[in-house]
C-alpha cells in the first residue's frame, strides 16, 4: 500500500513522505509489506549485513588484542620462562608446662581474653613475617643470593641490588606462615628455586622461631623471678616497720603484752573478790558473838576494807573512766591490737612472698613455653610453583571477562546513539 500524502498545516499543500521513511517502520515492526516494496527490504537487509561485516573485523581484532595476545603471553611465560619453585613445609605448636584452660567461648565471644599460648603463637607468626627474622637469618644465610639464583626467572626472582624494605616485601611472598586457631598449630611454607635452598631456608626459619620462643620464655621467667624478689623485699620492709612500731610501743608503755597483762590483772581481781567474800563472811559470823569494838572484829573489818581498796586499784588498771592515764590497759589495748594485727598481716604477707619466690625460682630452672614440632622440614622432590595450568586458565578467564564487558558497553552505547 502506498503511503498517504500528508497536508502541511501552514499552507495546506499536500506533501508525500520519502519512500524509505514509509518502509522502515513497517520493516521494523514486522508488519506485512507489499510485494512492490520487496526490493527496498532486500536493500535494507543488505545494508545491515554490510554494516555487521564492517564491525566483524573490529570485534575480531579486539578479541585478539584483549584475549588471545595476553593469554598467549601468559602461556609462554608460565610454560617456557617461569622457573620451578620448591616448597618445604613444616608445622609446630607451642606448649606450656602448666595446663592451659580451654577457652571455647573465646572463639565466639570477643570479651574473653585469649590464652597465653595463643598470644605467643600469634607473636611467632608476626615475627616470621617481619624484618627481625630476616636480620636473624642473615647471620647464617645469604637471602639475596638465595632468591636470585640463576635458576630463577626475571619476573619471579629477586632483582639485585635490593634494599632491605624490598627484601622484606619479597620475603612475604616467598614465606607463608599462619596460625591455625582450630588446632593451635603454626604452619610455615618456604619457597625457593632449588630443593636444597628450600630445605635450608625452612630449617633456618624453624631454628629462628625456636630461639624466639626460648627468649620469650626466659624473659618471662626472669620477669617473674624479679617481681617475686621485689615483693619479698617490700614485704620484709613492711614487717620490719611493724615490728619497730610494736617495739617502740612496748618501750613507751612499759608493757610487753597488754593482753596477757589484762588477763593476769583480771585473774588477780577475781582472787581479791574471793578474799573479800571470805572476809565479809567471817566478819558477819564474828559479829554475832563478839562486840563491834573487839580486836578480831576490828581486824577483820580493816582487812575487808584493805581488800576492797586493792580491788578498786586493780580494776582501775584495766578500766578507768575517771582518769586519763597512759597505763590504763583498756586504752592501751586498742593501740596494741592495731599494731599487733599489722604485725600479723605483715608476717603472713612476708610468708606468702617467700613461698612465691621459691616457686619462681623453681620455675626459673625449667622452660615454661617450648616448641613441639610434629612435621619437620623435608627435602622437596617436585616443584609446586608456579601452577601453570591454573594461572593460564585464570588469565584467560579474566581476559574473556574483560572483553565481554567491553563489548557489551560498546554495543549499549551504539544502540543509544
C-alpha positions in Angstrom: 0.0 0.0 0.0 1.4 3.4 -1.0 1.9 6.0 1.7 -0.9 8.5 2.0 0.1 12.1 1.4 0.0 14.5 4.3 -1.1 18.1 4.3 1.0 20.7 5.9 -0.7 22.8 8.4 0.5 26.3 7.4 -0.1 26.2 3.6 -2.5 23.3 3.1 -0.3 21.7 0.4 0.0 18.0 0.2 3.5 16.5 0.8 4.4 12.9 0.2 6.9 11.3 2.8 10.1 9.7 1.4 9.7 6.0 0.5 12.5 5.0 3.0 10.6 6.6 5.9 7.4 4.8 4.9 9.0 1.4 4.6 11.3 1.4 7.6 8.5 1.4 10.2 6.8 -1.5 8.5 10.1 -3.4 8.4 11.0 -2.6 12.0 7.6 -3.6 13.4 7.3 -6.8 11.4 4.1 -5.8 9.6 3.2 -7.3 6.2 5.0 -5.4 3.4 3.6 -5.2 -0.2 5.3 -7.1 -2.9 6.3 -3.9 -4.7 8.4 -2.9 -1.6 10.4 -6.2 -1.5 13.3 -4.6 -3.3 13.5 -2.0 -0.6 13.6 -4.7 2.1 16.3 -6.5 0.4 18.3 -3.3 0.2 17.8 -2.6 3.9 18.9 -6.1 4.8 21.9 -5.9 2.6 22.9 -2.6 4.2 22.5 -4.1 7.7 24.6 -7.2 6.7 27.3 -4.9 5.3 27.4 -2.9 8.5 27.8 -6.1 10.5 30.5 -7.3 8.2 32.3 -4.0 8.7 32.1 -4.4 12.5 33.2 -8.0 12.5 36.9 -7.3 11.8 36.9 -4.7 14.6 35.4 -7.2 17.1 37.8 -9.9 15.9 40.8 -7.6 16.3 39.6 -6.5 19.8 39.2 -10.2 20.8 42.7 -11.0 19.5 44.2 -7.9 21.3 42.3 -8.3 24.6 42.1 -12.1 24.9 44.4 -14.1 22.7 47.5 -12.0 23.0 47.6 -11.7 26.8 46.6 -15.4 27.2 49.3 -16.4 24.8 51.9 -14.3 26.6 50.8 -15.8 29.9 51.1 -19.3 28.5 54.5 -18.6 27.1 55.7 -17.2 30.4 54.4 -19.9 32.6 55.2 -22.9 30.3 58.5 -21.6 28.9 60.0 -18.9 31.0 58.8 -19.3 34.6 61.2 -21.1 36.8 60.3 -24.0 39.1 59.8 -23.2 42.8 60.1 -25.8 45.5 58.2 -25.7 48.8 59.4 -27.0 52.2 56.7 -27.2 54.8 56.9 -27.7 58.5 54.4 -27.5 61.4 54.8 -27.0 65.1 52.8 -25.9 68.1 53.6 -24.1 71.3 53.2 -26.0 74.5 53.5 -25.0 78.2 54.3 -27.0 81.3 51.3 -25.7 83.0 47.8 -27.0 82.0 46.0 -24.5 79.8 42.3 -24.0 80.4 40.3 -24.5 77.3 38.7 -21.2 76.2 35.9 -22.5 73.9 33.9 -19.3 74.4 36.8 -17.3 73.2 36.1 -18.4 69.6 32.6 -16.8 69.7 32.8 -14.1 72.3 35.2 -11.2 71.8 35.3 -10.3 75.5 37.1 -13.5 76.6 40.9 -13.0 76.7 43.0 -15.4 74.6 45.3 -17.9 76.3 49.0 -17.0 76.7 49.9 -19.8 74.3 47.7 -18.3 71.6 49.2 -14.9 72.1 52.7 -16.3 71.8 51.7 -18.2 68.7 50.4 -15.0 67.0 53.7 -13.3 68.1 55.7 -16.1 66.4 53.7 -15.8 63.2 54.2 -12.0 63.1 57.9 -12.4 63.8 58.2 -14.8 60.8 56.9 -12.1 58.5 59.0 -9.2 59.9 62.4 -7.7 59.3 63.7 -9.2 62.5 63.7 -12.8 61.2 65.5 -11.6 58.0 68.2 -9.9 60.2 68.4 -13.1 62.3 68.7 -15.4 59.2 71.1 -13.0 57.5 73.7 -14.1 60.1 73.9 -17.6 58.6 72.2 -17.3 55.2 72.7 -15.0 52.2 69.0 -14.5 51.4 69.7 -12.1 48.5 71.8 -14.7 46.8 69.3 -17.5 47.6 66.4 -15.6 45.9 68.4 -14.5 42.9 69.8 -17.9 41.8 70.5 -18.4 38.1 67.6 -20.9 38.0 65.2 -18.0 38.8 63.4 -16.2 36.0 63.5 -12.4 35.6 59.9 -12.0 37.0 59.9 -14.4 40.0 63.5 -13.9 41.1 64.8 -11.1 43.3 66.5 -8.3 41.3 69.8 -7.1 42.6 70.8 -4.8 44.2 67.8 -4.6 46.5 67.1 -2.6 49.7 66.0 -4.2 53.0 62.5 -3.0 52.5 62.1 -4.6 49.1 63.7 -7.8 50.6 61.0 -7.8 53.3 58.2 -7.5 50.7 59.8 -10.2 48.6 60.2 -12.4 51.8 56.5 -12.2 52.5 55.7 -13.5 49.0 58.1 -16.5 49.5 57.4 -17.4 53.1 53.9 -18.1 54.2 53.3 -18.5 58.0 49.8 -18.7 59.6 48.3 -19.8 62.9 45.5 -22.4 62.7 43.3 -21.5 65.7 41.2 -24.6 65.4 44.0 -27.0 66.4 46.6 -24.5 67.8 49.3 -25.2 65.2 51.6 -22.9 63.2 52.1 -23.9 59.5 55.1 -22.4 57.6 55.8 -22.9 53.9 59.1 -21.7 52.5 59.6 -21.4 48.7 63.0 -21.4 46.9 64.3 -22.1 43.4 66.2 -25.3 44.3 65.2 -28.1 46.7 68.3 -27.7 48.8 67.6 -23.9 49.3 64.0 -24.6 50.3 65.1 -27.2 52.9 67.9 -25.0 54.2 65.5 -22.0 54.4 62.8 -24.0 56.3 65.3 -25.4 58.8 66.7 -21.9 59.4 63.2 -20.5 60.0 62.4 -23.2 62.4 65.6 -22.6 64.4 64.9 -18.9 64.5 61.4 -19.4 65.7 62.7 -21.7 68.4 65.2 -19.1 69.5 62.4 -16.6 69.7 60.2 -18.8 71.9 63.1 -19.7 74.2 63.9 -16.0 74.6 60.3 -15.2 75.4 60.2 -18.0 77.9 63.5 -16.9 79.5 62.4 -13.3 79.7 59.1 -14.3 81.3 60.9 -16.4 83.9 63.3 -13.6 84.6 60.5 -11.1 85.0 58.6 -13.4 87.3 61.7 -14.0 89.5 62.5 -10.3 89.6 58.9 -9.4 90.6 58.9 -12.1 93.3 62.2 -10.7 94.7 60.7 -7.2 94.7 57.6 -8.5 96.5 59.8 -10.2 99.2 61.8 -7.0 99.8 58.6 -5.0 100.0 57.0 -7.5 102.5 60.2 -7.6 104.5 60.3 -3.8 104.8 56.7 -3.8 105.9 57.3 -6.5 108.5 60.3 -4.6 109.9 58.3 -1.4 110.1 55.5 -3.2 112.0 58.0 -4.8 114.4 59.7 -1.5 115.0 56.4 0.3 115.8 55.4 -2.6 118.2 58.8 -2.4 120.0 58.5 1.4 120.3 55.0 1.0 121.8 56.3 -1.5 124.3 59.2 0.7 125.3 56.9 3.7 125.7 54.1 2.0 127.6 56.3 -0.4 129.6 54.1 -3.4 128.8 55.3 -6.4 126.8 51.8 -7.8 126.1 48.8 -5.8 127.3 46.5 -8.7 126.6 48.5 -11.0 128.9 48.8 -8.2 131.5 45.0 -7.7 131.3 44.4 -11.4 131.7 46.7 -11.5 134.7 45.0 -8.4 136.2 41.6 -9.9 135.7 42.7 -13.1 137.4 44.1 -11.1 140.3 40.9 -9.2 140.7 39.0 -12.4 140.8 41.1 -13.8 143.6 40.7 -10.5 145.5 37.0 -10.8 145.2 37.1 -14.3 146.6 39.1 -13.0 149.5 36.6 -10.2 150.1 33.8 -12.7 150.1 35.5 -14.8 152.7 36.5 -11.8 154.8 33.0 -10.5 154.7 31.6 -13.9 155.7 34.0 -14.2 158.6 33.2 -10.6 159.7 29.5 -11.3 159.7 30.0 -14.5 161.6 32.2 -12.9 164.3 29.8 -10.0 164.8 27.1 -12.5 166.1 29.0 -13.4 169.3 31.6 -10.5 169.7 31.3 -6.8 170.2 31.9 -4.4 167.4 35.0 -2.9 169.1 36.6 -6.3 169.7 40.1 -6.6 168.2 39.1 -9.6 166.0 36.2 -7.7 164.6 38.2 -4.6 164.0 41.0 -6.6 162.3 38.5 -8.3 160.0 36.9 -5.0 159.2 40.3 -3.5 158.4 41.2 -6.5 156.2 37.9 -6.2 154.3 38.5 -2.5 153.6 42.0 -3.2 152.5 40.8 -5.9 150.1 38.2 -3.6 148.7 40.7 -0.8 148.1 43.1 -3.3 146.5 40.2 -4.5 144.2 39.4 -0.9 143.2 43.1 -0.3 142.4 43.4 -3.5 140.3 40.2 -2.7 138.4 41.4 0.8 137.7 44.4 -0.6 136.0 42.1 -2.3 133.4 39.4 0.4 133.0 39.5 3.9 134.5 36.7 6.2 133.4 37.7 9.0 135.8 41.4 9.5 135.0 43.2 9.6 131.6 46.4 7.6 132.4 48.6 6.1 129.7 49.0 2.9 131.8 45.3 2.1 131.7 45.0 -1.2 129.9 41.7 -0.5 128.2 43.2 2.4 126.3 46.5 0.7 125.6 44.8 -2.4 124.2 43.3 -0.5 121.2 46.7 0.7 120.0 48.4 -2.6 120.8 45.8 -4.6 118.9 46.2 -2.4 115.8 49.9 -2.8 115.9 49.6 -6.5 116.6 47.2 -7.0 113.7 49.5 -5.1 111.4 52.4 -7.3 112.5 50.4 -10.4 111.9 49.3 -9.3 108.5 52.9 -8.3 107.6 54.2 -11.7 108.7 51.6 -13.6 106.6 52.4 -11.3 103.6 56.1 -12.0 104.0 55.5 -15.7 104.3 53.4 -15.7 101.1 56.1 -13.7 99.3 58.7 -16.2 100.3 56.6 -19.0 99.0 56.0 -17.2 95.7 59.8 -16.6 95.4 60.5 -20.3 96.0 58.0 -21.2 93.3 59.5 -18.6 90.9 63.0 -20.0 91.5 61.8 -23.5 90.8 60.0 -22.4 87.6 63.1 -20.4 86.5 65.0 -23.7 86.2 62.6 -25.1 83.7 61.3 -23.7 80.4 57.7 -22.6 80.5 56.9 -22.4 76.8 58.6 -24.6 74.2 58.1 -25.6 70.5 56.6 -29.0 69.9 57.4 -29.8 66.2 55.5 -32.7 64.7 56.1 -32.1 61.0 59.8 -31.4 60.3 61.1 -29.8 57.1 62.0 -32.3 54.4 63.7 -32.1 51.0 61.1 -31.5 48.3 61.2 -33.6 45.2 58.8 -31.9 42.8 58.1 -28.2 42.3 54.7 -26.9 43.4 55.0 -23.5 41.9 54.2 -21.9 39.5 50.9 -23.6 39.0 50.9 -23.2 35.2 47.6 -24.5 34.1 45.7 -22.7 36.8 47.5 -19.4 36.2 46.9 -19.6 32.4 43.3 -20.5 33.0 42.8 -17.6 35.3 44.5 -15.2 32.8 42.3 -16.5 30.0 39.1 -16.1 32.1 40.0 -12.6 33.2 40.7 -11.6 29.6 37.5 -13.1 28.3 35.5 -11.4 31.0 37.1 -8.0 30.3 36.5 -8.4 26.5 32.8 -9.3 27.0 32.2 -6.5 29.4 33.8 -4.0 26.9 31.8 -5.4 24.0 28.6 -5.1 26.0 29.4 -1.5 26.9 30.2 -0.6 23.3 27.0 -2.2 22.0 24.9 -0.4 24.6 26.4 3.0 23.7 25.9 2.3 19.9 22.2 1.5 20.4 21.6 4.7 22.3 23.3 7.0 19.7 
